[in-house]
Amino acid sequence: MDGKELLARLKTLSRIEDPRKDIHGLTYAQFPGTHCPLMGAAMAVRGIKGAVMMIVGTDECAYYTKHMTIHSEDWGGLAGRCVSVTIDQHDITFGCAKKTEAAFAELMAEQTPEAVFIVTTCVPEIIGDDFDAVADAMAAQYGVPVMAVHTEHFKCENHMPGVERTITACFGLMEGQEKDGSVNVIGQRMGRFEDTELFRVLGNAGVRVGAQLPSGCTVEEIRRAPAAQVNIVVNDIGLPLAKKMRQRFGTPYVFFDKFVDPARIAAAYENLFGFLKLPMPEELAALRQAAEKAAAEAKEQLRGVTFMYGNTPFRCLECCAFMASIGMVPQLIQCHGIHAEDAEDVRRILSSADPYMTQAANISPLQYIYDELHPMLYLGHEYPMRLRKKGIAQVHTDMGGGMLGYEVTPYLVKQLLASAEEAREIRKGGMPQ
Amino acid sequence: MSLTRFLPTPSDRMGILWSLLTVEDSVIVEYGPAGTTHFSMGLFGELGIEQENRLFTTHLREEDVVMGDTSRLENAIKEVDENFHPAVIFAVASSCSAVIGTDLRGVCTMVQPKVKARLVTFEQGGFRGDYAAGIKEAYRLLADQMVKAGAEKRPGTYNILGASIGAYRCKADVLEMERLMKEAFGMEPHTALCLETDLEKIASMGGAEVNLVIRQEALPAARLLEGKCGTPFVYGAPYGYQGTLDWLEAVGRQIGRPVNPRLAGELKKRAMETAQYRMYGRMLRRDKTQAVLCGEYEAVKGLGAFLGGMGIAPTRQISAHSLAPLENAEEGVQYLPAEKERVDLMRSLHRTLVLADDTARRLLEGDNTFIRIATPLVDGAQVAVHMPLMGPRGADMVLETVEAYFNTLR
């Protein structure tokens, strides 16, 4: 594989007009490939206590998903909340609605789920069974909320739509409530919201947290979610639900992603406390100062440090824009799309660099790109020893998944500084051969 | 009975994939959604199979599904050929491509002149049966397309047909058979379908003196090799002491050599020693010995016979996979396609010796005695390669738990 040829196929950020068409994979043959939305749905249902996930799909889809859950306490282990209806040749020909109804009857005879998500996969979606109707019929028959979630992978690029569709489906569980001054947190996929700075700040300000979707809530909390004063959307996947809630229940939302740039975090806090009609907590000034100080102090050591972005818990382009703002040089960014909300970050990146853009989750051909671009850092999951052999230090950021607010900035800066130092150590005496 | 509460039976496609992934020098290109490939890493990693630079996905987009555009597959094959130079590329269908009716073979025929690698297609998308059907097809296709006729004969060597990395203790069983073959006849293994093999070894399989077929799914492959290379085969698997001796004697008859008398004597002695358990069983006042087995057909049959020889009659013998791919399944072994039937069976047992998988273990009442003989693994991992289910070592292991079982009976 020729790294130069691979790069020649890619467009740089300034040349991206239609992200879906212009950001393409390095190769047609991918490994390991992206996660599928079925997995995304599983990630979401895991956090909803009392809800059962019923997969309708091939043995393979059901096997891998169940396999992922069998050691999870959240899921209830092997005999837990993940069940399936596996389809065969007969079902493809004659439809799998009846089989699903029969399976549903078995489920209800054995368990008392508070809600059921019927999650359809690629094949049922191709054959076109009407699972929205099945879900409605099951809900009416058994008096339990049943939501259909469609997770065909051929219509999307990764697992995030699966999370999004599952939490959006929770809209069907909600009932109008009197506002009680609380907030909901929508879109947190990793870590516990209770461990974040934002949670502490809200608590200190006397704001109660209601439903947390999908990071951990009960069906009852989802039902009462419209009582919230504000929805805090911490990832794009929460936007469809937040918009629906705004329309139906008049609940405003604040977009408070895992921003890294202190100015963006400050704007999110101001927005949030504005909707809450509460004064800005005094502690935020000190937190912002600490974050800005960390970023400013790191500039000297990080200026000119080159990097390739794979994946982090942070917002891809905002994170890259922040790193560019402290003097780092993005060479290649792996992402699946550029949204309207990213426009400012794109502009900020382009003010100092014009990185190559490619899709994520295809690590094999990256090896050849390393030999061309020689980045100092790689942000994301890769084989660390292989990176070291190429003179690259890996930046670990998974812990950031459980952070929100100004705490993100010093954490990322610390990881970058450590990895930049490691890269310099690796390269002492020249690049590894 | 449509609900699956636990892990479903792996599909034919999964069996094909884990078989092909054991063949070095080859690459698999899956024509399907990327998520399935990524998701499979968990299981294949657990089975100890390396996937990097061995397994690729093309991913599928809506336009490919709706319009039937196969350029993604064509380009992926060309790319893998150019970048990794494998001798063979296995193009494997996905459930999606199978349902929309992609002509995988036709695409590969069209692409073949443009690539150096030999293209072999597997059009099963997961709907032609369970993994037993898949591994059967993998053995058959490898024997048919990869084995060269006229390979140089190597007396004193043998192949094992029917190894399946998805089977519990597969590697340990193969090592045990290799140990027995060495001790019994001084013979050396050539290769095993499908375990830690490569294309060169598969190509030259025809040079072996005999093929040892350890599961019925490999019989079509064995017959193909007999026809193509003139290699005779012996079907059977060495479970229990007497079962191992019978198996070795069957191999000996085929190759015209006697079993090493020292080994034969030792196995006879051990088989006779187990007769005491019949007496123990007759001494029980309250309980009656009984065993239930659930696992791979051959293990259930072989270990069932071993236990029966000790007076522990198997009351139920359940195959973990469909019996349809088998040519001659014993009547005593059943397949229960509905999970509920298996669940109910396991929950109903008392004071029974149960040989099954971890899911069954979780369903058992505490007065049963359990031995793991099958996947899936839920509790713990499979590490040891010196603890087979087959051969005298496997029998020793079973016997230890049989002793524990008798301790629970009155």
Interface residues (C-beta under 8 A of the other chain):
Chain A: M1 G25 T27 Y28 A29 Q30 F31 P32 G33 T34 H35 C36 P37 L38 M39 T58 D59 E60 C61 A62 Y63 Y64 T65 K66 H67 M68 I70 L78 A79 V83 S84 V85 T86 D88 Q89 I92 K99 T100 A102 A103 F104 E106 L107 E110 C122 V123 I126 I127 H153 F154 K155 N158 H159 A361 S364 P365
Chain B: M1 S2 L3 T4 R5 F6 L7 P8 T9 P10 S11 R13 M14 V29 P33 A34 G35 T36 T37 H38 F39 S40 M41 G42 L43 Q51 E52 N53 L55 F56 T57 T58 H59 L60 R61 E62 D64 V65 R72 N75 A76 I77 E79 V80 E82 N83 S95 C96 V99 I100 G126 F127 R128 D130 K340 D358 T359 R362 P376 V378
